[in-house]
C-alpha cells in the first residue's frame, strides 16, 4: 500500500490533463485495492472460526487506505478537483496504517 501511495503521489506530479491523472491514479488505486482485498477474502475462508475477527480489522484498514484514492481518481476523471483531496486523504491514511503495522510488527518481534 505504501508503494501505491508513492506511485499515486508521483503520478500527480506529472503535468497532464486532470482526466489523464484521474485514469492513471484510479488504475494504480484499483490494483493496490484489488491485491490485498482478494488475498484477505481468500484467507478469511481458510481460517478457523475463532480467528475471524483479526482479518476483518485488516480488511477494514486496507479499505480505508485504498478506497479514498480510488474515489479520488474517479473524481479527477470526471473533472472534479475534489479528487485531489480524496487522494491526499488516502495517502495520509496509508501512511498512518503503515506506521501502525510497523509498530505492531516491532512489538511482536520484541516479544
Helices and strands as residue ranges (DSSP letters): H 2-12, H 18-46, G 49-51, H 52-77, H 82-110
